[in-house]
Amino acid sequence: MTKSALGFDLTPPTPAQIDNLAARLDPEARRILLNHGTEAPFCGRFDEYEDEGTYVCNLCDLPLFSSRAKFHSGSGWPSFYQSVDKDHIHYVRDVSHGMVRTEIRCGRCDSHLGHVFEDGPRPTGQRYCLNSVAMEFVPEGETLPDRLHRGAPEGEPIKAG
């Protein structure tokens, strides 16, 4: 078992677990997470979302981004300048659509999340540009989901900071 610095089990789900987790998703979420799609700009529910908490992978529930690292980029997609843990994001070179970009995927289940660009704010200069349907939001102080039954720190309240 591989654990992240924050203590999350990063062991990939089995194909049967992926199928089970994907069964609860709507077709648009499956298209984006499993088939590397992109939602249209300015339509995602988290673009202008302001509540405090943690954004988790919509497939496997791994925490990805804190609301404290969110900013308004004007791109039409929710944007963050850093992830909650470097091991919670995989980076993949993407040469589709006639350009070179860096795709970001969940560090546990490998679901497509969006892309990262080098035009973000300080302190990182990064703009993690996410599809809203790739994430779920857990308000600060509420319990993190644990659909894979991995145990603590999943299934525990989110701590501020």
Legacy VTK file of the C-alpha trace (Angstrom):
# vtk DataFile Version 3.0
C-alpha trace
ASCII
DATASET POLYDATA
POINTS 161 float
0.000 0.000 0.000
1.214 3.473 -0.916
0.228 6.398 1.314
0.348 10.091 0.501
1.997 12.618 2.813
-1.484 13.345 4.203
-1.964 9.644 4.983
-4.401 8.658 2.216
-4.183 5.169 0.711
-3.241 5.684 -2.958
-3.612 2.035 -3.976
-5.583 2.127 -7.248
-9.098 0.705 -7.145
-9.597 -2.622 -8.900
-11.457 -2.662 -12.243
-14.516 -4.047 -10.419
-14.339 -1.183 -7.882
-14.033 1.365 -10.734
-17.133 -0.132 -12.397
-19.031 0.019 -9.098
-18.004 3.631 -8.430
-18.772 4.691 -12.022
-22.280 3.183 -11.867
-23.468 6.038 -9.611
-22.201 8.757 -12.006
-24.328 10.450 -14.649
-23.303 10.051 -18.317
-21.551 13.457 -18.439
-19.405 12.676 -15.379
-18.482 9.265 -16.832
-17.591 10.910 -20.178
-15.249 13.372 -18.488
-13.715 11.232 -15.740
-13.315 7.969 -17.652
-13.027 9.155 -21.290
-10.997 12.377 -20.794
-13.770 14.716 -21.887
-14.169 18.414 -21.095
-17.264 20.265 -19.956
-18.182 23.546 -21.607
-16.798 26.679 -19.923
-18.977 28.764 -17.580
-21.472 25.930 -17.009
-19.883 23.946 -14.161
-21.380 24.285 -10.705
-18.029 25.009 -9.013
-16.739 27.837 -11.235
-18.183 30.556 -8.972
-18.561 28.411 -5.832
-17.346 30.156 -2.657
-17.922 27.802 0.310
-15.021 26.633 2.513
-14.047 22.985 2.305
-12.340 20.351 0.185
-12.897 19.238 -3.390
-12.576 15.447 -3.774
-12.422 13.177 -6.823
-15.960 12.441 -7.991
-15.027 8.812 -8.662
-12.842 7.653 -5.732
-13.223 10.529 -3.197
-9.494 11.312 -2.885
-9.096 14.916 -1.624
-7.714 17.052 -4.440
-7.981 20.782 -3.681
-8.810 23.081 -0.783
-11.164 26.008 -1.254
-8.333 28.123 0.207
-6.308 27.541 -2.988
-9.221 28.411 -5.306
-9.204 31.604 -7.361
-11.245 33.200 -10.143
-9.245 32.775 -13.342
-11.961 33.976 -15.719
-11.458 30.793 -17.765
-14.948 29.423 -17.061
-13.683 26.452 -15.073
-12.908 26.184 -11.341
-9.240 27.047 -10.843
-6.761 26.366 -8.056
-3.103 27.316 -7.583
-2.079 24.110 -5.751
-3.368 20.678 -4.789
-3.793 19.479 -1.197
-0.985 16.910 -1.656
1.477 16.508 -4.537
0.795 12.753 -4.659
-2.955 13.270 -5.126
-2.449 14.474 -8.719
-0.831 12.675 -11.690
0.568 14.731 -14.556
0.378 13.449 -18.139
1.637 15.122 -21.323
-1.371 15.811 -23.562
-0.805 16.548 -27.261
-4.453 16.354 -28.324
-6.312 19.156 -30.113
-3.154 20.450 -31.827
-1.497 21.753 -28.649
0.813 20.581 -25.890
-0.728 20.677 -22.419
-0.387 18.900 -19.101
-3.387 16.781 -18.220
-4.120 16.233 -14.541
-5.552 12.968 -13.264
-6.523 11.656 -9.855
-3.488 10.234 -8.066
-5.448 7.177 -6.960
-8.010 6.185 -9.620
-6.389 7.943 -12.632
-9.644 9.724 -13.589
-9.343 12.768 -15.852
-9.731 16.006 -13.883
-8.611 18.761 -16.255
-5.316 20.473 -17.108
-2.668 22.582 -15.379
-1.139 25.705 -16.911
1.800 27.968 -16.029
-0.247 31.194 -15.860
-1.638 31.056 -12.318
-1.173 33.400 -9.361
1.496 33.393 -6.697
2.787 31.587 -4.802
2.937 28.704 -7.347
2.255 30.318 -10.724
0.080 27.288 -11.504
-3.526 27.268 -12.723
-5.140 23.893 -12.156
-8.190 24.128 -14.419
-10.814 21.527 -13.393
-14.025 20.131 -14.776
-16.707 20.669 -12.111
-18.193 17.204 -12.695
-14.787 15.662 -11.924
-15.165 16.791 -8.306
-17.484 16.681 -5.329
-17.378 19.283 -2.562
-17.172 18.447 1.136
-17.869 21.434 3.426
-15.283 22.181 6.095
-15.939 20.160 9.261
-18.010 17.495 7.473
-16.915 13.890 7.093
-14.840 12.913 4.079
-16.486 10.220 1.960
-14.998 6.706 2.068
-16.688 4.766 -0.752
-13.625 2.504 -1.082
-13.695 1.680 2.655
-10.052 2.644 3.117
-10.475 4.062 6.617
-8.875 7.069 8.286
-8.205 9.784 7.305
-11.113 9.062 4.951
-14.374 8.968 6.824
-13.126 11.653 9.221
-14.057 15.338 9.445
-12.035 17.730 7.319
-9.684 19.876 9.345
-9.287 23.556 8.570
-5.999 24.670 7.078
LINES 1 162
161 0 1 2 3 4 5 6 7 8 9 10 11 12 13 14 15 16 17 18 19 20 21 22 23 24 25 26 27 28 29 30 31 32 33 34 35 36 37 38 39 40 41 42 43 44 45 46 47 48 49 50 51 52 53 54 55 56 57 58 59 60 61 62 63 64 65 66 67 68 69 70 71 72 73 74 75 76 77 78 79 80 81 82 83 84 85 86 87 88 89 90 91 92 93 94 95 96 97 98 99 100 101 102 103 104 105 106 107 108 109 110 111 112 113 114 115 116 117 118 119 120 121 122 123 124 125 126 127 128 129 130 131 132 133 134 135 136 137 138 139 140 141 142 143 144 145 146 147 148 149 150 151 152 153 154 155 156 157 158 159 160
